[in-house]
Amino acid sequence: MARKKKEECPSVPAWLISFSDLMSLLLTFFILLYSMSVLDIKKLMKFLWYFQGERVLQYTKTLSLLPPISMLPKDMALSLKERIKRILPIHAYQIEVIEDYVILRLFNDVVFQKDSAQLSENAKKALKSVAKALQALSKNEIDIRIEGHTDINPPKGVDPWELSVKRAVAVAEFLIKNGVDPKKISAAGFGNTKPIYTWNHPLLRRRNDRVEIIIKVKMTRKDLLKEEKQSR
């Protein structure tokens, strides 16, 4: 009596194959749906005209399935980092993304002359590059707030409030001078009231002495929504 040939691997249940096919089709459907976030009805109607006649061509509006969005905060942060890292050393800045905010921290011992609001030459080069990046984002809905901060224990004879305000204003004025819309910028100084670190360590304390460029990203672009409404 011949022995039955041992199966190399157990057979897969028939329902599992159908389920896998269904998942693949659903994934393809959602990818297509995303890629067609803006659908040009005019082109669609021209295609249908071959089957339904010229009456279809009267519909020429553009239908938006998803609201137009601006650059994502993470993409904006990467764009800024690519520009700044060519100019400033890595210890001179820090970029952070929190929800719909991009925070660019510039540490004052590199960005400013000691105990003053005078920008260093490297800082000017970096801020020029930042200004170009912000100009490229001008169509996006963004708000820019410049905040000045000082060390917890500022040097004797230095008013932390006055110095933080002067530094924030110096950065704001430089960005405006290099083409950033002044309507989108505000500046404020917080003295030594908002430290990042409170430990008594010189390497950490120096990071409290900083200027922050805080970019608020409004995810829906009003300019594109306006254009869309006008086209309807």
C-alpha positions as CSV (number, residue, x, y, z in Angstrom):
1,M,0.0,0.0,0.0
2,A,1.5,3.3,-1.2
3,R,2.0,5.9,1.5
4,K,0.3,9.3,1.0
5,K,2.7,12.0,0.1
6,K,3.3,14.3,3.1
7,E,2.2,17.8,2.4
8,E,5.0,20.3,2.4
9,C,2.8,22.9,4.1
10,P,-0.7,23.1,5.4
11,S,-3.3,24.4,3.0
12,V,-4.7,27.9,3.5
13,P,-8.4,28.3,4.3
14,A,-10.4,29.5,1.3
15,W,-11.9,32.4,3.3
16,L,-8.5,33.8,4.1
17,I,-7.6,34.2,0.4
18,S,-10.9,36.1,-0.2
19,F,-10.3,38.3,2.8
20,S,-6.7,39.1,1.6
21,D,-8.1,40.1,-1.8
22,L,-10.7,42.3,-0.2
23,M,-8.0,44.1,2.0
24,S,-5.9,44.7,-1.1
25,L,-8.8,46.2,-3.0
26,L,-9.7,48.4,-0.1
27,L,-6.1,49.7,0.2
28,T,-6.0,50.4,-3.6
29,F,-9.4,52.3,-3.2
30,F,-8.1,54.5,-0.5
31,I,-4.9,55.3,-2.3
32,L,-6.9,56.3,-5.4
33,L,-9.2,58.4,-3.2
34,Y,-6.3,60.2,-1.7
35,S,-4.6,60.8,-5.1
36,M,-7.8,62.3,-6.4
37,S,-8.1,64.8,-3.6
38,V,-8.7,67.5,-6.3
39,L,-10.8,66.3,-9.1
40,D,-11.1,68.3,-12.4
41,I,-14.7,67.9,-13.4
42,K,-14.0,69.6,-16.8
43,K,-11.6,66.8,-17.8
44,L,-14.0,64.2,-16.5
45,M,-16.9,65.6,-18.5
46,K,-14.8,65.8,-21.7
47,F,-14.1,62.1,-21.2
48,L,-17.8,61.3,-20.6
49,W,-18.8,63.4,-23.7
50,Y,-17.6,60.6,-26.0
51,F,-20.4,58.5,-24.5
52,Q,-23.1,60.9,-23.5
53,G,-22.9,63.8,-26.0
54,E,-22.1,67.5,-25.8
55,R,-24.6,68.4,-23.0
56,V,-22.1,67.1,-20.5
57,L,-19.6,69.9,-21.3
58,Q,-21.7,72.5,-19.5
59,Y,-20.3,71.3,-16.2
60,T,-16.8,72.9,-15.8
61,K,-16.4,73.4,-12.1
62,T,-13.7,71.9,-10.0
63,L,-14.7,69.8,-7.1
64,S,-12.4,69.5,-4.0
65,L,-12.9,66.4,-2.0
66,L,-10.4,67.4,0.7
67,P,-9.7,71.0,1.9
68,P,-6.5,72.5,0.5
69,I,-3.8,72.2,3.2
70,S,-0.5,74.1,3.7
71,M,2.9,72.6,4.3
72,L,2.9,70.2,7.2
73,P,4.9,71.4,10.3
74,K,7.3,68.5,10.1
75,D,8.1,69.3,6.4
76,M,8.6,73.0,7.3
77,A,10.9,72.0,10.2
78,L,13.0,69.9,7.8
79,S,13.2,72.7,5.3
80,L,14.4,75.1,8.0
81,K,17.0,72.6,9.3
82,E,18.4,72.0,5.8
83,R,19.0,75.7,5.4
84,I,20.4,76.5,8.9
85,K,22.8,73.5,9.3
86,R,24.9,74.8,6.4
87,I,25.6,78.0,8.4
88,L,25.4,77.4,12.1
89,P,27.0,74.7,14.2
90,I,24.6,72.1,15.6
91,H,25.0,73.4,19.2
92,A,23.8,76.9,18.1
93,Y,20.2,76.0,17.3
94,Q,17.4,73.6,18.0
95,I,14.2,72.8,16.0
96,E,11.1,71.3,17.6
97,V,7.6,70.4,16.3
98,I,4.7,70.6,18.8
99,E,1.3,69.9,17.2
100,D,0.9,72.7,14.6
101,Y,3.9,74.8,15.8
102,V,7.4,74.8,14.6
103,I,9.9,76.2,17.2
104,L,13.3,77.3,16.0
105,R,15.6,78.1,19.0
106,L,18.7,80.2,18.5
107,F,21.1,80.2,21.4
108,N,22.3,83.7,22.2
109,D,26.0,82.9,22.8
110,V,26.4,82.2,19.1
111,V,23.6,84.4,17.7
112,F,24.4,87.6,19.6
113,Q,27.4,89.5,20.7
114,K,28.0,89.0,24.5
115,D,25.4,90.7,26.7
116,S,24.1,92.7,23.7
117,A,21.4,92.7,21.1
118,Q,23.9,92.9,18.2
119,L,23.5,90.0,15.8
120,S,26.7,88.0,14.9
121,E,27.6,87.7,11.3
122,N,26.8,84.0,11.2
123,A,23.4,84.7,12.8
124,K,22.7,87.2,10.0
125,K,23.5,84.6,7.3
126,A,21.3,82.0,9.1
127,L,18.4,84.5,9.5
128,K,18.6,85.5,5.8
129,S,18.2,81.9,4.9
130,V,15.3,81.6,7.4
131,A,13.7,84.7,5.9
132,K,13.9,83.1,2.4
133,A,12.2,79.9,3.8
134,L,9.5,82.0,5.4
135,Q,8.9,84.0,2.2
136,A,8.5,80.7,0.3
137,L,5.7,79.9,2.9
138,S,4.0,83.3,2.4
139,K,0.9,81.7,0.7
140,N,0.5,79.4,3.6
141,E,-1.4,80.6,6.6
142,I,1.3,81.1,9.2
143,D,1.9,83.4,12.1
144,I,5.4,84.1,13.4
145,R,6.1,85.1,17.0
146,I,9.7,86.0,18.1
147,E,10.4,85.5,21.8
148,G,13.5,86.6,23.7
149,H,14.7,84.8,26.8
150,T,17.8,85.2,29.1
151,D,19.7,83.1,31.5
152,I,18.2,82.5,35.0
153,N,21.2,84.4,36.5
154,P,22.0,87.3,34.0
155,P,25.3,89.2,34.4
156,K,25.5,92.1,36.8
157,G,24.2,95.3,35.4
158,V,22.1,93.6,32.7
159,D,18.4,93.9,32.8
160,P,17.0,90.5,31.6
161,W,13.7,92.0,30.5
162,E,15.2,94.8,28.5
163,L,17.8,92.5,26.9
164,S,15.3,89.8,25.9
165,V,13.0,92.4,24.3
166,K,15.8,94.0,22.4
167,R,17.0,90.7,21.1
168,A,13.5,89.6,20.0
169,V,13.0,92.9,18.2
170,A,16.4,92.7,16.6
171,V,15.5,89.3,15.1
172,A,12.0,90.5,14.0
173,E,13.4,93.6,12.3
174,F,16.1,91.6,10.5
175,L,13.5,89.2,9.1
176,I,11.2,92.0,8.0
177,K,14.2,93.8,6.4
178,N,14.8,90.6,4.4
179,G,11.3,90.3,3.0
180,V,9.1,88.6,5.6
181,D,5.6,90.1,5.8
182,P,5.6,92.4,8.9
183,K,1.8,91.7,9.4
184,K,2.7,88.1,10.2
185,I,5.4,88.9,12.9
186,S,5.1,89.8,16.5
187,A,7.9,90.1,19.1
188,A,8.0,89.7,22.9
189,G,10.6,89.5,25.7
190,F,10.2,87.2,28.8
191,G,13.4,88.0,30.6
192,N,14.5,85.0,32.7
193,T,11.0,83.9,33.6
194,K,10.7,80.9,31.2
195,P,13.8,78.8,31.4
196,I,14.0,75.4,29.6
197,Y,16.3,74.0,32.2
198,T,16.6,74.8,35.9
199,W,19.5,72.6,36.8
200,N,22.7,74.4,37.8
201,H,24.8,73.1,34.9
202,P,26.6,75.5,32.6
203,L,25.9,73.6,29.4
204,L,22.2,73.4,30.1
205,R,21.9,77.0,31.5
206,R,23.3,78.4,28.3
207,R,20.4,77.0,26.4
208,N,18.0,79.1,28.5
209,D,19.7,82.2,27.0
210,R,17.9,82.1,23.6
211,V,15.6,83.6,21.0
212,E,12.7,81.5,19.8
213,I,11.1,81.8,16.4
214,I,7.7,80.2,16.8
215,I,5.8,79.5,13.6
216,K,2.1,78.7,13.9
217,V,0.9,76.7,10.9
218,K,-2.8,77.0,10.0
219,M,-3.4,73.7,8.3
220,T,-6.1,74.9,5.9
221,R,-5.1,77.5,3.3
222,K,-7.7,80.2,3.0
223,D,-6.3,81.5,-0.3
224,L,-7.0,78.2,-2.0
225,L,-10.4,77.9,-0.4
226,K,-11.3,81.4,-1.7
227,E,-10.1,80.4,-5.3
228,E,-12.2,77.2,-5.1
229,K,-15.3,79.1,-4.0
230,Q,-14.9,81.7,-6.9
231,S,-14.5,78.9,-9.4
232,R,-17.9,77.4,-8.4
